[in-house]
């Protein structure tokens, strides 16, 4: 199973004096079970790109294949595609609207006209998977903390039982504790449910820590598509296109300026410590 993006290009306001190319001939494949990070500066095209993956935006040219099926073909049922490719927008808690957390999460499955028993199974599984205790299920979603609201919104997408979960800045606006909790839950989702996760983020630390593969967008084009270790070796290019680098990568560069000889692929404090000890540059 896969999502294949083929030569995808998208113009805003095509054919007008205000036309702007947001995505420029981008291709890649996402396999089920992958954990992918998508990064890029504001205006790089990443948010426009992800909205193509479940058919919210139709490309100007190119296409998206879901398990070999062109999702933009006339005969394709986009409603089914959107059940399998779940998209959680930035600040998803703004989309909460029902009287209770349970009712909000069951909104999607109920619209599928599923039996009540199946709706209950999906809702309870989704709420448990995102770590919301039963004590809040019958509460108003507006009584929850910011991190809990975010989890409730994600549960609403999970209750549709997608195979791919796309999250646009899921930790935006959260404190460090809330950010770690959400990302830990997302990692657990991939591990327990076998979902493919596409994480859009501005945090280099987050993508360095969690994702297996990193796609970098710049000016509508795919600049890199590799492991985080390899991508973050391109320090000066990443900075030139308006992106930061993980703090440990920045420290590595500064140590090199002072004569330390360290691998370019270090991503954690532990790896930095071990490399310095092994190289005899510090003592344990």
KELO-589054 format. One line per 2 residues: number of its first residue (from 1); their letters; for each residue x negated, y negated, z of C-alpha. Coordinates in steps of 0.001 Angstrom, whole numbers, plus 500000, padded with zeros to 6 digits. Layout:
NUM	a	X,Y,Z; ...
***
This chain:
1	xx	500000,500000,500000; 498718,496543,499177
3	xx	499440,492949,498276; 497514,491914,495194
5	xx	497131,488252,494263; 496193,487924,490586
7	xx	494874,484705,489047; 497309,482643,491076
9	xx	497543,478924,490274; 500012,476411,491663
11	xx	500606,472771,490731; 502698,470433,492857
13	xx	504912,468135,490749; 503731,469846,487561
15	xx	504308,467776,484427; 504533,464458,486284
17	xx	501965,461693,486864; 501784,462898,490477
19	xx	500801,466481,489655; 498168,468069,491884
21	xx	496588,471508,491650; 496908,473080,495100
23	xx	495751,476633,494265; 493330,477306,491432
25	xx	493050,480798,489884; 492806,482739,493142
27	xx	492633,486548,493237; 492273,489038,496100
29	xx	493858,492204,497514; 495143,492846,501041
31	xx	495344,496472,502124; 497692,497672,504854
33	xx	496030,497605,508270; 493485,494873,507498
35	xx	492941,491903,509821; 492081,488958,507591
37	xx	491252,485381,508503; 492064,482541,506094
39	xx	490283,479252,506700; 489845,475986,504859
41	xx	489919,472257,505489; 493215,470361,505372
43	xx	494338,470266,501741; 492277,473320,500744
45	xx	495381,475193,499562; 495578,477858,502266
47	xx	499106,477024,503479; 500403,476821,499915
49	xx	498717,480130,499130; 500309,482096,501975
51	xx	503806,480935,500999; 503358,482782,497700
53	xx	502771,486092,499474; 506455,486621,500244
55	xx	507895,484590,497415; 508717,481321,499162
57	xx	506835,479516,496394; 506673,480676,492776
59	xx	503270,480239,491106; 502716,478023,488096
61	xx	500730,480906,486637; 499464,484264,487856
63	xx	501439,486489,490184; 501625,488506,493404
65	xx	502104,492284,493365; 503596,494105,496361
67	xx	502711,497789,496085; 502356,497288,492332
69	xx	505657,495407,491896; 505618,491835,490603
71	xx	507518,490002,493331; 508461,487207,490923
73	xx	510012,489493,488296; 513745,488906,487754
75	xx	514678,492404,488882; 512715,492180,492179
77	xx	514784,491789,495349; 512916,489046,497207
79	xx	514990,489660,500305; 513417,493103,500633
81	xx	509947,491667,500025; 510447,489128,502818
83	xx	511434,491899,505209; 508117,493626,504540
85	xx	505942,490488,504390; 506718,488464,507509
87	xx	505606,484832,507662; 505348,482944,510959
89	xx	504956,479209,510397; 502959,476834,512571
91	xx	504889,475966,515768; 507419,478782,515163
93	xx	509103,478025,518481; 510715,475043,516750
95	xx	512795,477618,514862; 514249,479163,518035
97	xx	517935,478353,518261; 520008,481077,519945
99	xx	521384,481076,523497; 519055,483831,524712
101	xx	515706,485305,523745; 517351,488631,522895
103	xx	519931,487019,520600; 517219,485045,518813
105	xx	515137,488152,518140; 518132,490165,516948
107	xx	519252,487491,514443; 517257,488970,511530
109	xx	518146,492649,512063; 521816,491729,512570
111	xx	521835,490021,509165; 520644,493308,507683
113	xx	523972,494776,508883; 522197,497523,510788
115	xx	524004,499685,513381; 523940,498141,516868
117	xx	521829,501020,518169; 519144,500303,515559
119	xx	519285,496564,516262; 518769,497189,519976
121	xx	515845,499533,519281; 514102,497010,517052
123	xx	514672,494062,519382; 513497,495842,522511
125	xx	510441,497264,520767; 509482,493849,519361
127	xx	509876,492127,522729; 507774,494760,524460
129	xx	505079,494707,521789; 504572,490937,522165
131	xx	504431,491293,525942; 507631,489506,526990
133	xx	509002,491074,530208; 512647,492102,530507
135	xx	513154,489350,533080; 513142,486717,530283
137	xx	515172,488557,527624; 518492,487039,528729
139	xx	517044,483584,529395; 517318,480641,527040
141	xx	514196,480559,524831; 513865,476879,525755
143	xx	513143,477830,529377; 509978,479711,528373
145	xx	506408,478457,528438; 504747,477440,525176
147	xx	502946,480764,524842; 506108,482737,525624
149	xx	508085,480780,523020; 505417,481614,520466
151	xx	505695,485307,521384; 509488,485221,521106
153	xx	509233,483710,517620; 506733,486368,516549
155	xx	509040,489065,517995; 511818,487783,515744
157	xx	509653,488514,512705; 508471,491865,514067
159	xx	512069,492994,514560; 512360,493027,510763
161	xx	509609,495701,510845; 507241,494123,508316
163	xx	504158,495849,506959; 502290,492543,506615
165	xx	502305,489733,509174; 501139,486261,508108
167	xx	500536,483757,510905; 499914,480064,510147
169	xx	497919,478572,513036; 499640,480723,515714
171	xx	497601,479162,518549; 498129,475495,517609
173	xx	498894,473357,520637; 498278,476115,523195
175	xx	495839,475875,526107; 492835,478259,526102
177	xx	494646,480854,528243; 497711,480807,525977
179	xx	495509,481017,522878; 493646,484062,524174
181	xx	496914,485772,525138; 498473,485241,521706
183	xx	495385,486389,519814; 495036,489421,522074
185	xx	498645,490342,521347; 498117,489905,517602
187	xx	495078,492174,517714; 497140,494725,519637
189	xx	499908,494528,517018; 497489,495497,514291
191	xx	496143,498368,516377; 499474,499778,517602
193	xx	501757,499162,514606; 499245,499470,511756
195	xx	500222,496059,510403; 498054,494052,508080
197	xx	497541,490645,509696; 496619,487460,507842
199	xx	495581,484792,510339; 495374,481173,509152
201	xx	493242,479237,511613; 491079,476164,512110
203	xx	489177,477842,514935; 485907,479341,513782
205	xx	485481,481021,517184; 488831,482783,516826
207	xx	488222,484187,513361; 484650,485172,514258
209	xx	485925,487121,517255; 489021,488833,515870
211	xx	489132,489300,512100; 487424,491956,509986
213	xx	487413,489947,506773; 487328,486213,506108
215	xx	488611,484294,503079; 487453,480685,502752
217	xx	489434,478214,500644; 487978,474952,499311
219	xx	489713,472559,496892; 492275,475208,495974
221	xx	489695,477869,495140; 488471,480954,496964
223	xx	484918,480105,498031; 484087,483223,500071
225	xx	485697,486604,500758; 483528,488737,503040
227	xx	482944,489784,506631; 482732,486913,509146
229	xx	479080,487783,509737; 478220,487231,506088
231	xx	480442,484174,505609; 478947,482348,508586
233	xx	475424,482737,507220; 476383,480018,504699
235	xx	476080,477351,507373; 475295,474308,505292
237	xx	477817,475095,502561; 480599,475553,505126
239	xx	479739,472220,506697; 479641,470554,503272
241	xx	483220,471603,502534; 484495,470216,505811
243	xx	484500,473322,507991; 482925,473889,511346
245	xx	480915,476923,512325; 481126,479050,515490
247	xx	479250,477518,518417; 476965,480554,518604
249	xx	476038,480048,514922; 475237,476400,515615
251	xx	473087,477420,518585; 471283,479926,516370
253	xx	470406,477171,513895; 469087,474917,516663
255	xx	466971,477699,518134; 465431,478309,514713
257	xx	464421,474647,514590; 462453,475290,517773
259	xx	460607,478308,516434; 462889,481174,517460
261	xx	463290,483950,514904; 466803,485370,515017
263	xx	469125,487241,512608; 471528,484960,510727
265	xx	474450,487328,511404; 474698,486834,515189
267	xx	478283,486055,516254; 478450,486634,520032
269	xx	476574,485542,523143; 475742,489179,523869
271	xx	474187,489644,520427; 472164,486461,520913
273	xx	470870,487680,524285; 469935,491111,522912
275	xx	468161,489614,519881; 466102,487279,522080
277	xx	465142,490139,524424; 464301,492560,521609
279	xx	462180,489921,519911; 460272,489287,523117
281	xx	461369,485664,523077; 462928,485893,526533
283	xx	462674,488434,529328; 465652,490401,530676
***
